[in-house]
């Protein structure tokens, strides 16, 4: 058993080595990916991702890592700027999303938390007990584990200091796999060590009594007055809770973008303080304002914590934002400004390549956290970005010159670690502890093989040595005359190859991913992430995945993203909650719909036959009826719903014109943006529906098409829509009398949200207690593609024992993973005593058959390509022509190979289907064949081609003595296979 097998055996669904999971954990708020794109080969792609749920899980994980000598990187929310939570040498990424428990000890005013709990979650739990956090990072949605490991500074630090001034104890798993308890001076081993000495599994965070918070602002015309006011706060020891100073350019951006109570173009000093202290604080504030010529006015408390990210968001809308933050004594701030002005431009000005602005937090020990922002003229994917990022090094140097340090060390500033941990981090200095020496000694004794978070805090000796190139490369850029600008002028620019490749796979989604500021606010509100707390299922994780694609290509010169990966990251509920909280105002849900459409276009249009309708329903089927019943192609997968519907309509005595399962509403064309085909389908359907005034639908997908898509496209097509679409559930709830008093859990599928509230109201009117739950079941795009659908279905099943759903396809998905689920139509039928005649059964393809299909596809593609090895060998001399030209040369060869493989695959699958359908009724045969078409499509769209291509390249190499660029050949074959995959996928409808 190897490490992969051991991890999977121990952690099950909480382990993954999928590319989606791995690429979603390669980004934080800093510039590590861009450095990788610039040529510094830091291996930021983890090999495995594990989601522990307990301290015991972490202990076992560490023991496995030690056994196989594989590094571990702890990950919270990825909101830091120094690469702390990003792997620097692959290995195991430990994501703490599933360890987020919070317990409040009211007597001792302590929150006992797991590392994955966010500060927001802790604060809310504390406030329910009349308490609240003393201090927390400005990234309110970051995790406690990350804040403690980095010894962060933020909101409330003017009164309460650093995070680690407010920690009562830490439980951590050390590099020997032992659980240790730390208190007092021993906390120095973990606080600020960034996970290099141990992995935090529990911590005690000190709380304060809750009180309402007041906010006041003093605006000053210039920095000299602001500086004097800062000094006054320290000299007078004004009992505020938090003090923030925002520069003129930043103040203008925030006032504009967030409607904040700031004076645009001025230096704004924001003071937060508990309401009971108003009589002490406010007179002193007015005196300071009067003494130094400031204008004083009331501010706002709500939302202030988010504005550090708000600055990033506002500035990134105008281009790449270069950001550095460090710690200095407040008396050194003018020296820092002078140094920055010499190199970057005028303070308070933010233009491309000119000027900078500051955002400052006051810490209680006369220490300032100074955030310096400057704009760049280059795109993050410009080949010259390394020279722009050199501004980080430049700014870093200015902080050090005035005796300061960086706020965090991460992979960037190892040589300044002592300065940060001991000189500027006075938490333990006041206890007589040299924190740097304590951490260094512990690391050397306990982790000589650098298993824990290698490449961070200390210079790596064994692993992650590529991080040592960062400062050297940036210093090299600064050595040019006029520094960065001159270097940029000499070096040719242009988009990096990884970006171009990512665009081919993900289209416009890539561009928006580059503007994501990694604040993780979207993660907090995401209902799917709450249900399945795994990173690819959160909006930030989806954007991180996209940047990870670029990094993977730049590290490996190739990347293969199957359609299943795209479906998996974009298969969310599209509820839009993330849109509302995103500081960058990114239209996340709209982008995900567009990303879905890329997959939808590739799903083969299955030719579904009509379902045989028993003669006993002839008395309700009337070709002249003005009421239509649309069965449609999607309901064929759940025949129980089909026949339940007919029975209910028969009971009601409603005569309907039947549109059987061979009919297609055009839903897939709608969500894939294929307006031309949708228009043709719509015209044909409207012709069939002449004289229909009401069209009853059974699936949310068809209702969406008729109620929304048709109305939208009818204007352009010049046609009239006479029929009004009605979900059958609503028709039944209006027409059938029944009552109940039990509690039901109603699953609202993606496309039923527009009428779900009406249904819930009517059910409650009948006496039912309805609990509404949302979550994508993967009914259409993710039915068998990727694992999101199964994960969501299992999570809903674990949380709710019995589910009633508005989607017939969701019911099938839920039942396929062992959940007791039924549709609302079936539920109503049971309630009114309808005898449901089931004429066909659901069919689930056995796993052994699925494995056989996968084996057939792989083997046939390999066999057809292998037959043409000699032809590929004969073309190696043309590889030097470049990827584009070489693709043209071998395209006929690859096309022929894929066509041959496709024919052989279909032939063998037909044999399997014939065997499975032997002796079955016609209705059952339809269901079984449909299941095979979808399964085959899913396998093709999930196919990972990299191993196949590596095998073919190996065969080519063994048959030629010529040297050739293997990367060009591999990428050319990969692109052609992906292009031809569509034709292979669409041919399966001929089964």
Buried (B, 14 or more C-beta within 10 A) or exposed (E): EEBEEBBBEBBEBBBBBBBBBBBBBBBBBBBBBBBBBBEBEBBBBBBBBBBBBEBEBBBBBBBBBBEBEBBBBBBBBBBBBBBBBBBBBBBBBBBBBBBBBBEBBEEEBBBBBBBBBBBBBBBEBBBEBEBBBBBBBBBBBBBBBBBBBBBBBBBBBBBBBBBBBBBBBBBBBBBBBEBBEBEEEBBBBBBBBBBBBBBBBBBBBBBBEBBEBBBBBBBBBEBEBBBBBBBBBBEEEBEBBBBBBBBBBBBBBBBEBBEBBBBBBBBBBBBBBBEEBBEEBBEBBBEBBEEBEBEBBEBBBEEBBBBBBBBBBBBBBEBBBBBBBBBBBBBBBEBBBEBBBEBBBBBBBBBEBEBBBBBBBBBBBBBBBBBBBBBBBBBBBBBBBBBBBBBBBBBBBBBBEBBBBBBBBBBBBBEBBBBBBBBBBBBBBEEEBBBBEBBBEBBEEBBEBBBBBBBBBBEBEEBBBBBBBBBEBBEBBBEBEEBBEBBBEEBEBEEBBBBBBBBEBBBEBBBBBBBBBBBBBBBBBBBBBBBBBBBBBBBBBBBBBBBBBBBBBBBBBBBBBBBBBBBBBBBBBBBEBBBEBBBBEBBBBEBBBBBBBBBBBBBBEBEBBBBEBEEEBEEBBBEEBBBBBBBBBBBBBBBBBBBBBBBBBBBBEBBBBBBBBBBBBBBBBBBBBBBEBBBEBBBEBBEEBEEBEBBBBBBBBBBBBBBBBBEEBBEEBEBEBBBEBBBBBBBBBEEBEBEEEEEBBBBBBBBBBEBBEBBBEBBEEBEBEBEEBBBBBBBBBBBBBBBBBBBBBBBBBEEBEBBBBBBBBBBBBBBBBEBEBBBBBBBBBEBBEBEBEEBBBBBEBEEEBBEBBBEBBBBBBBEBBBEBBEEBBEBBEBBEBEBEEBBEBBBEBBBBBBBBBBBBBBEBBBEBBEEBBEEBEEBBBBBBBBBBBBBBBBBBBBBBBBEBBEEBBEBBBEEBEEEBBBBBBBBBBBBBBBBBBBEBBBBBBEB
